[in-house]
């Protein structure tokens, strides 16, 4: 039972039932109030009609010189209503009883307390009265709608005329109407609750189906997709969103598997080389010179292995979207200068010139500062310069340019190498991807450009590559300019 209470179906049903219950209750109150107002207005209109009839009779009797004009005024207009719900009483200006209808018997209708106001306005006062006298006349729960008016008729002393109407029929009708509402509201809420329960079940059926299909999804079955319903409603949008999420998850898992496989393959090579050399080296005694050569080779392979591990960690951090370990204002001018100086010797050995052009702001122009990690930014530019030096022929130059474009710090690295074939242009930033080369020294790990892209992404920037006219290619890195 408690499990059902916690379900969305139960909550939707209770919400609908609450809204329906409040709505139908308020509607019932409004209908009952409107009905009472209309009935009272009808009753008051009838009392005023009877008043005009009685006053007309009194004026006629006074004009004819009758000795007692009140007697006929009391009886004539109500002869057909004797014993009915209407009652009439005439009082003098001092409040003394002049005459009254026979159905009042010995009961005197009370005068309102503010007679002076009624006398001055000469307008009828209508009110609902009850009490012991009215109860003796109409019953214990009886009520009367009473009209009182002060009148002045030529030939007759001023008087008060009172006309009352028994509200018993009105009270009975109101009680019946209230009883109907008391029956209709519970049964209406019961019917609404049952209907909303089944409607909620039908409406939530697609969501239950989605939940079942989601439970069946595993890492080994990410190729499955949920069936799109025919109706393009909110559920359809949910299915589309989930399928899009599954597309991203599948792509991420495939990339992860490929990354693990490629990393294992790349790490396996230097480890195998180290293991093989160690096994061969132990087969017989070695001279000190052989020990030195072995240690030199060992150090080279260990450096290559350490560099690859650092690269893999950088890529993993970029893929996970982890925040930078340290953030500070880094001068791209200084970073580019350090990178060029570090690769200057190797470039000179290959007969390649490194040409550096820095951003030189003047006046109010900002310095080329970027908020980020100085080591990672140096690794980013170092990989691009390394590629340019590696693939450029002797006698050519590699140009490194730093400039500010709006709110962007732009770094361009241009070389005059063989360039990148168009069919490989879209894949150069993939990890472990190598373009088939025959140039000497073109046997890298395939991680340099992937690292460059990952570091750029960590700093909120972008990187692109394009072919240059006359050969070579240009890498452009855009990084957001640091604000004050």
Secondary structure, DSSP 4 states (H G I P E B T S, - for coil): -HHHHTSHHHHHHHHHHHHHHHHHHHHHHHHHHHHHHHHHHHHHHHHHHHHHHHHHHHHHHHHTT-S-HHHHHHHGGGGGGTTSSEEEEEEETTS-EEEE-GGGTT--PPPPS-HHHHHHH---EEEEE-SHHHHHHH-TT--EEEEEEEE--TTS--EEEEEEEE-HHHHHHHHHHHHHHHHHHHHHHHHHHHHHHHHHHHHHHHHHHHHHHHHT--GGGTT--PPPPSS-SHHHHHHHHHHHHHHHHHHHHHHHHHHHHHHHHHHHHHHHHHHHHHHHHTTS---HHHHHHHHHHHHHHHHHHHHHHHHHHHHHHHHHTPPPS--EEEEHHHHHHHHHHHHHHHHHHTT-EEEEE-----TTPPP-EEEE-HHHHHHHHHHHHHHHHHHSPTT-EEEEEEEEETTEEEEEEE--SS---GGGGGGTTSTT------STT----S-HHHHHHHHHHHTT-EEEEEEPTTS-EEEEEEEEPPP-
